[in-house]
């Protein structure tokens, strides 16, 4: 059990270092989807989605220490956000995708960053 907690703490350190990058990337892709799509917007979008997926995996594997002292992330809200993103991705509507990222995923990413700071 001690080994698991140690691994979770190491992952949280990685998360603390990674969070500013994925938050910045998510903010950038929201702007591009809303205002000025570029030729590499799809590539950036795919990287952001990979980063968000990684943070979701971190949450799934470290929930016990993330929400140990405070309820940083609501698991049900996160699951609903994933379903909502899947639906708007099928519509291929950049404005709806940007809204979903801003309303559902930026708060999640920021909460994960807050939860990880004590492991830095």
C-alpha positions as CSV (number, residue, x, y, z in Angstrom):
1,X,0.0,0.0,0.0
2,X,2.8,2.4,0.8
3,X,4.3,1.8,-2.7
4,X,0.9,2.8,-4.3
5,X,0.7,6.0,-2.3
6,X,4.3,6.8,-3.2
7,X,3.5,6.3,-6.9
8,X,0.4,8.4,-6.7
9,X,2.5,11.2,-5.1
10,X,5.0,11.0,-7.9
11,X,2.3,11.2,-10.4
12,X,0.9,14.3,-8.6
13,X,4.3,15.9,-8.8
14,X,4.2,15.3,-12.6
15,X,0.7,16.8,-12.7
16,X,1.9,19.9,-10.8
17,X,4.6,20.5,-13.5
18,X,2.3,19.7,-16.4
19,X,-0.9,21.5,-15.4
20,X,0.2,25.1,-16.5
21,X,1.0,23.7,-19.9
22,X,-2.3,21.9,-20.5
23,X,-4.2,24.9,-19.2
24,X,-2.4,27.2,-21.5
25,X,-2.9,24.9,-24.5
26,X,-6.6,24.5,-23.7
27,X,-7.0,28.3,-23.5
28,X,-5.2,28.6,-26.8
29,X,-7.3,26.0,-28.6
30,X,-10.5,27.6,-27.3
31,X,-9.4,30.9,-28.8
32,X,-8.5,29.3,-32.2
33,X,-11.8,27.4,-32.3
34,X,-13.8,30.6,-31.6
35,X,-11.9,33.2,-33.5
36,X,-9.1,32.3,-35.8
37,X,-8.6,28.7,-36.9
38,X,-5.1,28.1,-38.1
39,X,-3.7,25.4,-40.3
40,X,-2.3,23.5,-37.2
41,X,-5.5,23.9,-35.1
42,X,-6.5,20.3,-35.5
43,X,-3.0,19.2,-34.5
44,X,-3.1,21.4,-31.4
45,X,-6.6,20.2,-30.6
46,X,-5.5,16.6,-30.7
47,X,-2.6,17.3,-28.3
48,X,-4.9,19.1,-25.9
49,X,-7.4,16.2,-26.0
50,X,-4.5,13.8,-25.2
51,X,-3.4,16.0,-22.3
52,X,-6.9,16.1,-20.9
53,X,-7.2,12.4,-21.3
54,X,-3.9,12.0,-19.3
55,X,-5.3,14.2,-16.5
56,X,-8.5,12.2,-16.4
57,X,-6.4,9.0,-16.1
58,X,-4.4,10.7,-13.3
59,X,-7.7,11.5,-11.5
60,X,-9.0,8.0,-12.0
61,X,-5.8,6.5,-10.5
62,X,-5.2,9.1,-7.8
63,X,-8.7,10.1,-6.7
64,X,-8.1,8.9,-3.2
65,X,-5.4,11.5,-2.6
66,X,-6.8,14.2,-4.8
67,X,-10.0,14.4,-2.9
68,X,-8.5,13.3,0.4
69,X,-8.6,16.7,2.2
70,X,-10.9,18.7,-0.1
71,X,-13.3,17.7,-2.8
72,X,-11.4,19.2,-5.7
73,X,-13.0,17.1,-8.5
74,X,-16.6,15.9,-8.7
75,X,-16.3,12.5,-10.5
76,X,-19.9,12.7,-11.7
77,X,-19.4,16.2,-13.2
78,X,-16.3,15.0,-14.9
79,X,-18.0,12.0,-16.4
80,X,-20.8,14.2,-17.7
81,X,-18.3,16.5,-19.3
82,X,-16.7,13.6,-21.1
83,X,-20.1,12.6,-22.5
84,X,-20.9,16.1,-23.5
85,X,-17.6,16.5,-25.3
86,X,-18.2,13.3,-27.2
87,X,-21.5,14.7,-28.4
88,X,-20.2,18.1,-29.5
89,X,-17.3,16.4,-31.3
90,X,-19.8,14.5,-33.4
91,X,-21.4,17.7,-34.4
92,X,-18.1,19.1,-35.5
93,X,-19.1,22.6,-34.4
94,X,-16.0,24.6,-33.3
95,X,-18.0,27.0,-31.2
96,X,-19.7,24.2,-29.2
97,X,-16.4,22.4,-28.8
98,X,-14.8,25.6,-27.5
99,X,-17.7,26.2,-25.1
100,X,-17.5,22.6,-23.8
101,X,-13.7,22.9,-23.2
102,X,-14.2,26.3,-21.4
103,X,-17.2,25.4,-19.3
104,X,-16.4,21.7,-18.5
105,X,-12.7,21.1,-18.9
106,X,-10.9,24.3,-17.9
107,X,-12.4,24.1,-14.4
108,X,-11.4,20.4,-14.1
109,X,-7.9,21.2,-15.2
110,X,-7.6,24.1,-12.8
111,X,-9.0,21.9,-9.9
112,X,-6.4,19.2,-10.7
113,X,-3.7,21.9,-10.7
114,X,-4.8,23.1,-7.3
115,X,-4.9,19.6,-6.0
116,X,-1.4,18.9,-7.2
117,X,0.3,22.0,-5.9
118,X,1.1,20.5,-2.5
119,X,3.1,17.7,-4.2
120,X,5.4,20.1,-6.1
